Amino acid sequence: MVLSKIVNGASLKPRSGAPPRKIVLLLHGFGSSGTDMISLAPQWQDALPDTLFLAPHAPQRCAMMATGYQWWGLSGFAPSALAAGAASAAPAIDAFIDRKLTQYGLTDADLALVGFSQGTMMGLHIGLRRPGTVAAVVGYSGMLTGAAELAHGEMAKPPVLLVHGTADPVVPIAALHMAESELKRLGVDVTTHISYGVAHSVDPVGLRLGRDFVAKAFDRSS
């Protein structure tokens, strides 16, 4: 198997102008791009002035959306297919993380993973399997994949925040409840927020909660 490599995307340097002391990795959804995800970063910078925001494009072009990218091709929502897809995309993200942490002399404790939709699946997959424990995982409008295999092996247990809209027509709100139940069963400290009337998107309240969750996690890990 040839490992796909993440080589492009968007970024936002620390507002303080100092070298990065923390990294927030923003993982976009299916058919989207790092350019879309980096738009969250300016709204978080005041609370995270020494943080480098990285929003890579997934290595694969999206067959269904010519201008977008995908972490893997969505052939269906069967649990086994989603788990296999996330597992196939994980090595490229792990390699990117390792490269960036080494570049800036940081560790997993200095990293937060923030995902949307398919990016949430990746953030949870990576965050629960890294050899080191990341500071936090924030997942918007996504789901947990591959929970069954986690019960049978070693896993990291970073604090997790899940945010989901009740009117989401793409990933039903039931996915949040299922993920919360599974994560608690696995011993993960999970916080959830339900955005009433919100579709497949992030509302201002969810954005603020994510920012504050990451800022608090970074304070704990410092």
PASEBA-1860 file (N, C-alpha, C; in nm, 3 decimals):
! residues 222
1> MVLSKIVN> 0.083/-0.119/0.000/0.000/0.000/0.000/0.087/0.125/0.000 ~ 0.057/0.219/-0.088/0.129/0.346/-0.093/0.061/0.444/0.002 ~ 0.137/0.498/0.095/0.081/0.591/0.192/0.056/0.727/0.127 ~ -0.070/0.772/0.130/-0.101/0.906/0.083/-0.037/1.007/0.178 ~ 0.010/1.116/0.124/0.076/1.217/0.206/0.001/1.348/0.197 ~ -0.018/1.411/0.312/-0.081/1.543/0.315/0.025/1.647/0.284 ~ 0.006/1.720/0.176/0.109/1.814/0.133/0.057/1.957/0.117 ~ -0.073/1.977/0.135/-0.124/2.112/0.114/-0.242/2.139/0.207
9> GASLKPRS> -0.289/2.262/0.207/-0.397/2.302/0.295/-0.385/2.448/0.333 ~ -0.444/2.484/0.446/-0.444/2.621/0.492/-0.392/2.626/0.636 ~ -0.342/2.742/0.676/-0.292/2.755/0.813/-0.306/2.900/0.860 ~ -0.298/2.918/0.990/-0.302/3.050/1.050/-0.201/3.053/1.164 ~ -0.104/3.142/1.154/0.004/3.148/1.253/-0.047/3.205/1.385 ~ 0.026/3.181/1.495/-0.015/3.235/1.624/-0.032/3.387/1.620 ~ -0.140/3.434/1.680/-0.166/3.578/1.684/-0.058/3.652/1.761 ~ 0.005/3.584/1.859/0.106/3.649/1.942/0.232/3.683/1.864
17> GAPPRKIV> 0.252/3.616/1.749/0.374/3.636/1.672/0.489/3.551/1.721 ~ 0.469/3.478/1.830/0.572/3.392/1.886/0.569/3.255/1.818 ~ 0.674/3.175/1.837/0.669/3.038/1.787/0.551/2.963/1.849 ~ 0.492/2.869/1.777/0.375/2.798/1.829/0.407/2.720/1.956 ~ 0.320/2.736/2.055/0.328/2.654/2.176/0.222/2.545/2.175 ~ 0.122/2.563/2.091/0.014/2.465/2.076/-0.025/2.456/1.929 ~ -0.089/2.345/1.892/-0.141/2.327/1.756/-0.286/2.281/1.764 ~ -0.372/2.344/1.686/-0.507/2.294/1.664/-0.513/2.243/1.520
25> LLLHGFGS> -0.542/2.114/1.506/-0.553/2.053/1.374/-0.701/2.045/1.338 ~ -0.738/2.114/1.230/-0.876/2.123/1.185/-0.898/2.026/1.069 ~ -0.988/1.931/1.086/-1.011/1.826/0.988/-1.147/1.845/0.922 ~ -1.146/1.871/0.792/-1.268/1.907/0.721/-1.357/1.787/0.692 ~ -1.476/1.814/0.645/-1.572/1.711/0.612/-1.560/1.664/0.468 ~ -1.642/1.565/0.433/-1.643/1.506/0.301/-1.680/1.609/0.194 ~ -1.595/1.621/0.092/-1.621/1.715/-0.016/-1.584/1.858/0.015 ~ -1.526/1.882/0.131/-1.486/2.017/0.171/-1.334/2.032/0.155
33> SGTDMISL> -1.275/2.123/0.232/-1.131/2.147/0.220/-1.079/2.217/0.344 ~ -0.947/2.221/0.355/-0.886/2.296/0.462/-0.917/2.444/0.456 ~ -0.940/2.494/0.336/-0.973/2.636/0.320/-1.104/2.670/0.390 ~ -1.199/2.577/0.386/-1.324/2.597/0.459/-1.302/2.591/0.609 ~ -1.228/2.493/0.655/-1.211/2.474/0.799/-1.130/2.584/0.865 ~ -1.035/2.641/0.794/-0.952/2.745/0.856/-1.034/2.868/0.891 ~ -1.153/2.880/0.834/-1.238/2.995/0.865/-1.283/2.997/1.010 ~ -1.273/2.882/1.079/-1.307/2.879/1.222/-1.198/2.945/1.306
41> APQWQDAL> -1.075/2.940/1.259/-0.959/2.977/1.340/-0.960/3.123/1.388 ~ -0.992/3.222/1.303/-0.987/3.360/1.352/-1.078/3.385/1.472 ~ -1.184/3.307/1.482/-1.277/3.325/1.594/-1.227/3.259/1.722 ~ -1.120/3.185/1.713/-1.060/3.118/1.829/-0.929/3.184/1.872 ~ -0.874/3.269/1.789/-0.737/3.317/1.814/-0.722/3.397/1.943 ~ -0.821/3.478/1.977/-0.807/3.559/2.099/-0.789/3.472/2.222 ~ -0.857/3.358/2.226/-0.847/3.268/2.340/-0.725/3.179/2.333 ~ -0.665/3.169/2.213/-0.552/3.079/2.191/-0.441/3.152/2.115
49> PDTLFLAP> -0.384/3.256/2.175/-0.292/3.345/2.100/-0.161/3.280/2.059 ~ -0.118/3.175/2.128/0.009/3.110/2.095/-0.010/2.981/2.016 ~ -0.127/2.968/1.953/-0.162/2.844/1.884/-0.150/2.858/1.733 ~ -0.090/2.757/1.672/-0.085/2.744/1.527/-0.205/2.661/1.483 ~ -0.282/2.713/1.389/-0.398/2.642/1.336/-0.360/2.583/1.200 ~ -0.379/2.453/1.186/-0.348/2.383/1.062/-0.474/2.317/1.009 ~ -0.506/2.342/0.883/-0.625/2.284/0.821/-0.586/2.221/0.687 ~ -0.531/2.101/0.692/-0.486/2.036/0.568/-0.603/1.991/0.482
57> HAPQRCAM> -0.579/1.986/0.351/-0.671/1.917/0.261/-0.647/1.767/0.276 ~ -0.754/1.689/0.272/-0.737/1.544/0.267/-0.659/1.506/0.140 ~ -0.587/1.395/0.142/-0.505/1.358/0.026/-0.584/1.324/-0.100 ~ -0.709/1.283/-0.084/-0.787/1.239/-0.200/-0.881/1.349/-0.249 ~ -0.884/1.369/-0.381/-0.987/1.453/-0.440/-1.123/1.383/-0.428 ~ -1.227/1.461/-0.404/-1.360/1.403/-0.389/-1.423/1.379/-0.525 ~ -1.459/1.254/-0.552/-1.516/1.220/-0.683/-1.652/1.286/-0.704 ~ -1.724/1.313/-0.595/-1.858/1.368/-0.605/-1.860/1.521/-0.611
65> MATGYQWW> -1.750/1.583/-0.566/-1.742/1.730/-0.564/-1.605/1.770/-0.615 ~ -1.600/1.822/-0.735/-1.474/1.842/-0.805/-1.377/1.934/-0.731 ~ -1.430/2.030/-0.655/-1.342/2.126/-0.588/-1.307/2.084/-0.446 ~ -1.361/1.970/-0.400/-1.340/1.930/-0.262/-1.250/1.808/-0.249 ~ -1.233/1.766/-0.124/-1.146/1.654/-0.089/-1.221/1.557/0.002 ~ -1.167/1.438/0.015/-1.226/1.338/0.103/-1.114/1.262/0.174 ~ -1.142/1.224/0.299/-1.045/1.141/0.372/-1.052/0.998/0.321 ~ -1.173/0.956/0.281/-1.190/0.831/0.208/-1.322/0.839/0.133
73> GLSGFAPS> -1.337/0.754/0.033/-1.459/0.755/-0.047/-1.576/0.694/0.029 ~ -1.684/0.767/0.042/-1.801/0.718/0.116/-1.886/0.630/0.025 ~ -1.878/0.500/0.047/-1.959/0.408/-0.032/-2.086/0.367/0.043 ~ -2.093/0.406/0.170/-2.210/0.371/0.251/-2.185/0.405/0.396 ~ -2.291/0.396/0.475/-2.281/0.431/0.617/-2.284/0.308/0.707 ~ -2.260/0.191/0.651/-2.251/0.071/0.734/-2.134/0.087/0.831 ~ -2.152/0.050/0.958/-2.044/0.069/1.056/-1.910/0.010/1.013 ~ -1.913/-0.106/0.951/-1.788/-0.170/0.909/-1.718/-0.089/0.800
81> ALAAGAAS> -1.796/-0.032/0.708/-1.739/0.048/0.599/-1.679/0.178/0.653 ~ -1.747/0.241/0.748/-1.696/0.364/0.807/-1.569/0.338/0.886 ~ -1.568/0.229/0.961/-1.448/0.196/1.040/-1.330/0.167/0.948 ~ -1.354/0.094/0.839/-1.247/0.063/0.744/-1.198/0.189/0.675 ~ -1.290/0.280/0.641/-1.251/0.403/0.576/-1.164/0.491/0.665 ~ -1.205/0.506/0.790/-1.127/0.587/0.884/-0.989/0.527/0.906 ~ -0.984/0.394/0.917/-0.855/0.328/0.937/-0.763/0.348/0.818 ~ -0.820/0.350/0.698/-0.738/0.367/0.578/-0.680/0.508/0.566
89> AAPAIDAF> -0.754/0.606/0.620/-0.709/0.746/0.610/-0.617/0.787/0.723 ~ -0.618/0.711/0.832/-0.545/0.752/0.953/-0.394/0.767/0.935 ~ -0.326/0.677/0.863/-0.179/0.690/0.855/-0.131/0.824/0.800 ~ -0.203/0.879/0.701/-0.161/1.007/0.644/-0.172/1.119/0.747 ~ -0.279/1.117/0.828/-0.296/1.220/0.930/-0.194/1.203/1.041 ~ -0.173/1.079/1.084/-0.073/1.055/1.188/0.066/1.102/1.144 ~ 0.100/1.075/1.019/0.231/1.117/0.968/0.241/1.269/0.965 ~ 0.133/1.334/0.926/0.130/1.481/0.923/0.147/1.536/1.064
97> IDRKLTQY> 0.075/1.479/1.160/0.087/1.522/1.299/0.229/1.504/1.349 ~ 0.286/1.388/1.327/0.423/1.362/1.374/0.521/1.463/1.314 ~ 0.502/1.493/1.187/0.591/1.587/1.119/0.581/1.726/1.181 ~ 0.460/1.770/1.209/0.440/1.905/1.263/0.485/1.914/1.409 ~ 0.457/1.812/1.488/0.502/1.816/1.626/0.654/1.820/1.634 ~ 0.719/1.742/1.550/0.866/1.743/1.546/0.918/1.878/1.500 ~ 0.855/1.933/1.396/0.898/2.062/1.341/0.899/2.171/1.447 ~ 0.799/2.171/1.536/0.787/2.279/1.634/0.829/2.237/1.775
105> GLTDADLA> 0.884/2.117/1.789/0.931/2.072/1.919/0.820/2.054/2.021 ~ 0.706/2.006/1.976/0.589/1.990/2.063/0.555/1.842/2.079 ~ 0.461/1.812/2.168/0.418/1.676/2.194/0.267/1.665/2.173 ~ 0.216/1.543/2.183/0.072/1.522/2.168/-0.009/1.606/2.268 ~ 0.047/1.630/2.385/-0.022/1.709/2.486/-0.043/1.854/2.443 ~ 0.030/1.895/2.341/0.018/2.032/2.288/-0.075/2.039/2.167 ~ -0.145/1.932/2.139/-0.226/1.921/2.017/-0.373/1.899/2.050 ~ -0.460/1.970/1.979/-0.604/1.945/1.984/-0.653/1.911/1.844
113> LVGFSQGT> -0.741/1.814/1.834/-0.800/1.773/1.707/-0.944/1.823/1.701 ~ -0.976/1.895/1.595/-1.111/1.949/1.578/-1.163/1.907/1.441 ~ -1.274/1.833/1.439/-1.325/1.783/1.313/-1.469/1.821/1.288 ~ -1.505/1.819/1.160/-1.644/1.838/1.120/-1.686/1.721/1.032 ~ -1.797/1.655/1.066/-1.855/1.546/0.986/-1.753/1.433/0.965 ~ -1.709/1.408/0.843/-1.609/1.304/0.821/-1.480/1.337/0.896 ~ -1.452/1.464/0.911/-1.336/1.505/0.990/-1.349/1.470/1.137 ~ -1.473/1.471/1.189/-1.496/1.426/1.326/-1.466/1.277/1.340
121> MMGLHIGL> -1.508/1.199/1.241/-1.476/1.056/1.243/-1.325/1.036/1.250 ~ -1.252/1.117/1.172/-1.107/1.106/1.172/-1.048/1.155/1.304 ~ -1.097/1.266/1.356/-1.044/1.319/1.481/-1.059/1.220/1.596 ~ -1.177/1.157/1.605/-1.198/1.057/1.709/-1.112/0.933/1.685 ~ -1.105/0.889/1.562/-1.023/0.771/1.530/-0.878/0.795/1.570 ~ -0.823/0.907/1.527/-0.683/0.939/1.556/-0.661/0.963/1.705 ~ -0.748/1.046/1.763/-0.728/1.088/1.902/-0.733/0.974/2.002 ~ -0.812/0.871/1.972/-0.825/0.758/2.063/-0.718/0.652/2.042
129> RRPGTVAA> -0.638/0.670/1.936/-0.538/0.568/1.902/-0.395/0.620/1.900 ~ -0.372/0.749/1.918/-0.236/0.799/1.921/-0.160/0.736/2.037 ~ -0.030/0.712/2.021/0.049/0.657/2.132/0.059/0.753/2.249 ~ 0.052/0.883/2.220/0.046/0.984/2.325/-0.095/1.041/2.330 ~ -0.133/1.097/2.444/-0.268/1.150/2.460/-0.273/1.297/2.419 ~ -0.357/1.329/2.321/-0.372/1.468/2.278/-0.448/1.545/2.385 ~ -0.441/1.678/2.379/-0.504/1.761/2.481/-0.656/1.752/2.476 ~ -0.713/1.742/2.355/-0.859/1.741/2.342/-0.898/1.699/2.201
137> VVGYSGML> -1.021/1.647/2.190/-1.083/1.622/2.061/-1.219/1.689/2.061 ~ -1.245/1.770/1.959/-1.376/1.834/1.943/-1.436/1.784/1.812 ~ -1.558/1.733/1.818/-1.622/1.681/1.699/-1.756/1.747/1.673 ~ -1.769/1.806/1.555/-1.895/1.868/1.513/-1.964/1.778/1.411 ~ -2.092/1.752/1.432/-2.178/1.688/1.330/-2.120/1.559/1.274 ~ -2.062/1.477/1.361/-1.998/1.356/1.313/-2.044/1.232/1.387 ~ -1.960/1.130/1.386/-1.992/1.005/1.455/-1.864/0.933/1.492 ~ -1.879/0.834/1.580/-1.768/0.751/1.624/-1.766/0.623/1.542
145> TGAAELAH> -1.650/0.587/1.489/-1.637/0.463/1.414/-1.540/0.369/1.485 ~ -1.558/0.241/1.461/-1.462/0.142/1.511/-1.454/0.128/1.661 ~ -1.564/0.156/1.732/-1.561/0.149/1.878/-1.536/0.008/1.929 ~ -1.586/-0.090/1.857/-1.573/-0.229/1.903/-1.428/-0.270/1.917 ~ -1.344/-0.231/1.822/-1.203/-0.272/1.828/-1.130/-0.202/1.942 ~ -1.176/-0.082/1.980/-1.110/-0.008/2.088/-1.124/-0.080/2.221 ~ -1.232/-0.152/2.238/-1.256/-0.222/2.364/-1.157/-0.336/2.386 ~ -1.087/-0.376/2.280/-1.000/-0.493/2.290/-0.851/-0.457/2.284
153> GEMAKPPV> -0.819/-0.331/2.293/-0.678/-0.293/2.286/-0.650/-0.167/2.368 ~ -0.525/-0.128/2.369/-0.489/-0.006/2.440/-0.541/0.114/2.364 ~ -0.585/0.215/2.437/-0.636/0.335/2.373/-0.604/0.457/2.458 ~ -0.591/0.569/2.391/-0.576/0.696/2.460/-0.715/0.746/2.501 ~ -0.720/0.829/2.604/-0.849/0.877/2.653/-0.846/1.028/2.675 ~ -0.833/1.104/2.564/-0.837/1.249/2.577/-0.978/1.296/2.607 ~ -0.994/1.415/2.666/-1.130/1.468/2.682/-1.191/1.499/2.547 ~ -1.319/1.470/2.533/-1.389/1.484/2.405/-1.512/1.572/2.422
161> LLVHGTAD> -1.531/1.664/2.327/-1.653/1.743/2.318/-1.721/1.710/2.186 ~ -1.848/1.673/2.191/-1.926/1.648/2.071/-2.041/1.748/2.063 ~ -2.055/1.809/1.945/-2.160/1.908/1.922/-2.237/1.866/1.797 ~ -2.370/1.870/1.806/-2.451/1.821/1.694/-2.584/1.895/1.689 ~ -2.632/1.920/1.569/-2.760/1.987/1.550/-2.876/1.890/1.542 ~ -2.990/1.927/1.599/-3.107/1.838/1.596/-3.167/1.826/1.457 ~ -3.141/1.923/1.370/-3.200/1.923/1.236/-3.101/1.877/1.130 ~ -2.998/1.805/1.171/-2.894/1.759/1.077/-2.952/1.652/0.984
169> PVVPIAAL> -2.961/1.679/0.852/-3.015/1.580/0.760/-2.910/1.484/0.704 ~ -2.783/1.510/0.734/-2.673/1.430/0.679/-2.628/1.323/0.778 ~ -2.594/1.365/0.898/-2.559/1.273/1.006/-2.660/1.296/1.119 ~ -2.752/1.205/1.140/-2.859/1.226/1.237/-2.807/1.249/1.379 ~ -2.884/1.322/1.457/-2.847/1.352/1.595/-2.826/1.225/1.676 ~ -2.888/1.116/1.634/-2.869/0.988/1.705/-2.722/0.948/1.710 ~ -2.644/0.993/1.612/-2.501/0.960/1.611/-2.429/1.017/1.733 ~ -2.472/1.135/1.778/-2.412/1.194/1.899/-2.441/1.106/2.019
177> HMAESELK> -2.567/1.063/2.034/-2.604/0.983/2.151/-2.532/0.849/2.150 ~ -2.517/0.790/2.033/-2.445/0.662/2.023/-2.298/0.680/2.058 ~ -2.237/0.786/2.006/-2.096/0.812/2.035/-2.075/0.840/2.183 ~ -2.163/0.919/2.242/-2.152/0.951/2.385/-2.158/0.823/2.468 ~ -2.252/0.736/2.436/-2.267/0.611/2.511/-2.144/0.522/2.498 ~ -2.093/0.510/2.376/-1.975/0.425/2.353/-1.852/0.482/2.422 ~ -1.833/0.612/2.412/-1.715/0.675/2.473/-1.717/0.661/2.625 ~ -1.834/0.680/2.683/-1.845/0.664/2.829/-1.816/0.520/2.869
185> RLGVDVTT> -1.865/0.426/2.788/-1.840/0.285/2.817/-1.691/0.253/2.812 ~ -1.619/0.325/2.726/-1.475/0.304/2.712/-1.393/0.383/2.814 ~ -1.462/0.459/2.898/-1.393/0.535/3.002/-1.341/0.670/2.959 ~ -1.394/0.724/2.850/-1.351/0.855/2.800/-1.437/0.964/2.863 ~ -1.374/1.072/2.902/-1.445/1.188/2.957/-1.507/1.266/2.842 ~ -1.637/1.252/2.822/-1.703/1.312/2.706/-1.808/1.413/2.750 ~ -1.807/1.527/2.683/-1.906/1.633/2.703/-1.983/1.650/2.573 ~ -2.113/1.673/2.582/-2.192/1.691/2.460/-2.274/1.820/2.466
193> HISYGVAH> -2.303/1.871/2.349/-2.393/1.986/2.337/-2.483/1.964/2.216 ~ -2.612/1.977/2.238/-2.710/1.964/2.130/-2.754/2.103/2.086 ~ -2.739/2.131/1.958/-2.778/2.262/1.901/-2.917/2.247/1.839 ~ -3.017/2.299/1.907/-3.155/2.280/1.863/-3.186/2.362/1.738 ~ -3.242/2.292/1.639/-3.279/2.357/1.514/-3.165/2.376/1.416 ~ -3.044/2.334/1.452/-2.927/2.353/1.366/-2.912/2.232/1.274 ~ -2.880/2.258/1.148/-2.864/2.151/1.048/-2.719/2.101/1.049 ~ -2.666/2.063/0.933/-2.531/2.007/0.923/-2.431/2.121/0.916
201> SVDPVGLR> -2.410/2.186/1.029/-2.324/2.304/1.034/-2.287/2.331/1.179 ~ -2.208/2.436/1.199/-2.166/2.475/1.333/-2.226/2.612/1.363 ~ -2.302/2.624/1.471/-2.360/2.754/1.506/-2.266/2.829/1.600 ~ -2.290/2.957/1.625/-2.200/3.036/1.709/-2.181/2.979/1.849 ~ -2.286/2.922/1.907/-2.273/2.865/2.041/-2.179/2.744/2.038 ~ -2.197/2.658/1.940/-2.110/2.542/1.927/-1.965/2.581/1.904 ~ -1.946/2.686/1.826/-1.811/2.735/1.799/-1.745/2.787/1.927 ~ -1.822/2.861/2.005/-1.768/2.914/2.131/-1.737/2.802/2.230
209> LGRDFVAK> -1.825/2.704/2.238/-1.801/2.592/2.328/-1.675/2.514/2.289 ~ -1.654/2.496/2.160/-1.533/2.429/2.114/-1.408/2.505/2.150 ~ -1.413/2.635/2.127/-1.298/2.721/2.161/-1.264/2.711/2.309 ~ -1.366/2.725/2.393/-1.343/2.723/2.538/-1.295/2.586/2.586 ~ -1.347/2.481/2.524/-1.307/2.345/2.560/-1.159/2.323/2.530 ~ -1.115/2.367/2.414/-0.975/2.352/2.375/-0.885/2.438/2.463 ~ -0.927/2.563/2.489/-0.846/2.651/2.572/-0.827/2.593/2.712 ~ -0.933/2.537/2.769/-0.924/2.478/2.903/-0.836/2.354/2.901
217> AFDRSS> -0.849/2.274/2.795/-0.765/2.154/2.783/-0.618/2.189/2.772 ~ -0.587/2.293/2.695/-0.448/2.337/2.682/-0.394/2.388/2.816 ~ -0.478/2.457/2.891/-0.434/2.505/3.023/-0.400/2.389/3.114 ~ -0.479/2.282/3.108/-0.455/2.165/3.193/-0.327/2.093/3.153 ~ -0.296/2.094/3.022/-0.181/2.018/2.974/-0.050/2.097/2.981 ~ -0.058/2.224/3.011/0.063/2.308/3.015/0.147/2.281/3.140
END
